[in-house]
Protein backbone atom coordinates (compact mmCIF):
# COMPACT_ATOMS: atom_id res chain seq x y z
CA UNK A 1 0.00 0.00 0.00
CA UNK A 2 1.27 3.46 -0.88
CA UNK A 3 1.75 5.58 2.22
CA UNK A 4 2.89 9.07 3.08
CA UNK A 5 5.22 9.29 6.05
CA UNK A 6 5.72 12.71 7.61
CA UNK A 7 8.68 13.23 9.93
CA UNK A 8 8.97 16.37 12.09
CA UNK A 9 12.38 16.83 13.69
CA UNK A 10 12.64 19.23 16.65
CA UNK A 11 15.16 22.04 16.10
CA UNK A 12 17.60 21.18 18.89
CA UNK A 13 17.70 17.45 18.09
CA UNK A 14 18.03 18.26 14.39
CA UNK A 15 20.90 20.68 15.02
CA UNK A 16 22.76 18.11 17.12
CA UNK A 17 22.19 15.42 14.47
CA UNK A 18 23.35 17.73 11.70
CA UNK A 19 26.50 18.77 13.58
CA UNK A 20 27.38 15.15 14.44
CA UNK A 21 26.75 13.90 10.89
CA UNK A 22 23.88 11.68 12.04
CA UNK A 23 21.17 13.52 10.07
CA UNK A 24 22.53 12.82 6.57
CA UNK A 25 23.53 9.29 7.59
CA UNK A 26 20.02 8.39 8.79
CA UNK A 27 18.38 10.05 5.77
CA UNK A 28 20.61 8.05 3.41
CA UNK A 29 19.79 4.87 5.32
CA UNK A 30 16.05 5.54 5.16
CA UNK A 31 16.15 6.46 1.46
CA UNK A 32 17.89 3.15 0.76
CA UNK A 33 15.49 1.17 2.93
CA UNK A 34 12.27 2.73 1.61
CA UNK A 35 13.22 3.44 -2.00
CA UNK A 36 10.48 6.11 -2.00
CA UNK A 37 8.69 7.19 -5.16
CA UNK A 38 9.11 10.75 -3.84
CA UNK A 39 10.75 12.48 -0.88
CA UNK A 40 10.44 16.16 0.04
CA UNK A 41 12.25 18.15 2.72
CA UNK A 42 11.29 21.58 4.05
CA UNK A 43 10.63 23.63 7.19
CA UNK A 44 7.24 23.32 8.88
CA UNK A 45 6.26 25.14 12.06
CA UNK A 46 9.91 26.01 12.63
CA UNK A 47 11.07 22.39 12.48
CA UNK A 48 12.77 20.25 9.87
CA UNK A 49 10.16 18.21 8.01
CA UNK A 50 10.38 15.32 5.58
CA UNK A 51 7.67 13.61 3.53
CA UNK A 52 8.31 10.18 2.05
CA UNK A 53 5.90 8.47 -0.36
CA UNK A 54 6.57 4.75 -0.61
CA UNK A 55 5.02 1.31 -0.85
CA UNK A 56 4.66 -0.35 2.55
CA UNK A 57 4.47 -4.12 2.11
CA UNK A 58 3.64 -5.01 5.71
CA UNK A 59 2.52 -3.01 8.74
CA UNK A 60 5.10 -4.99 10.74
CA UNK A 61 7.68 -2.79 8.95
CA UNK A 62 6.52 0.29 10.87
CA UNK A 63 8.91 -0.11 13.84
CA UNK A 64 12.00 -0.59 11.66
CA UNK A 65 11.01 2.42 9.57
CA UNK A 66 10.12 4.77 12.43
CA UNK A 67 12.60 3.86 15.17
CA UNK A 68 15.62 5.59 13.59
CA UNK A 69 13.65 8.86 13.61
CA UNK A 70 12.47 8.35 17.19
CA UNK A 71 15.87 7.25 18.51
CA UNK A 72 18.13 9.68 16.65
CA UNK A 73 15.96 12.80 16.39
CA UNK A 74 13.13 12.53 18.95
CA UNK A 75 10.94 13.06 15.87
CA UNK A 76 7.19 12.96 15.46
CA UNK A 77 6.31 10.43 12.75
CA UNK A 78 2.94 10.05 11.03
CA UNK A 79 2.14 7.37 8.45
CA UNK A 80 -1.04 7.70 6.38
CA UNK A 81 -2.41 5.81 3.37
CA UNK A 82 -1.97 7.84 0.18
CA UNK A 83 -3.32 7.66 -3.38
CA UNK A 84 -2.13 8.92 -6.72
CA UNK A 85 -4.66 9.99 -9.35
CA UNK A 86 -5.01 6.48 -10.77
CA UNK A 87 -5.72 5.07 -7.31
CA UNK A 88 -8.33 7.77 -6.72
CA UNK A 89 -10.04 7.11 -10.05
CA UNK A 90 -10.15 3.36 -9.37
CA UNK A 91 -11.45 3.95 -5.86
CA UNK A 92 -14.22 6.23 -7.11
CA UNK A 93 -15.25 3.59 -9.66
CA UNK A 94 -15.41 0.98 -6.91
CA UNK A 95 -17.51 3.35 -4.84
CA UNK A 96 -19.83 3.85 -7.86
CA UNK A 97 -19.25 7.61 -8.01
CA UNK A 98 -17.87 7.55 -11.57
Secondary structure, 3 states (H helix, E strand, C coil): CEEEEEEEECHHHHHHHHHHCHHHHHHHHHHHHHCCCEEEEEEECCEEEEEEEEECCCHHHHHHHHHHHHHHHCCEEEEEECCCHHHHHHHHHHCCCC
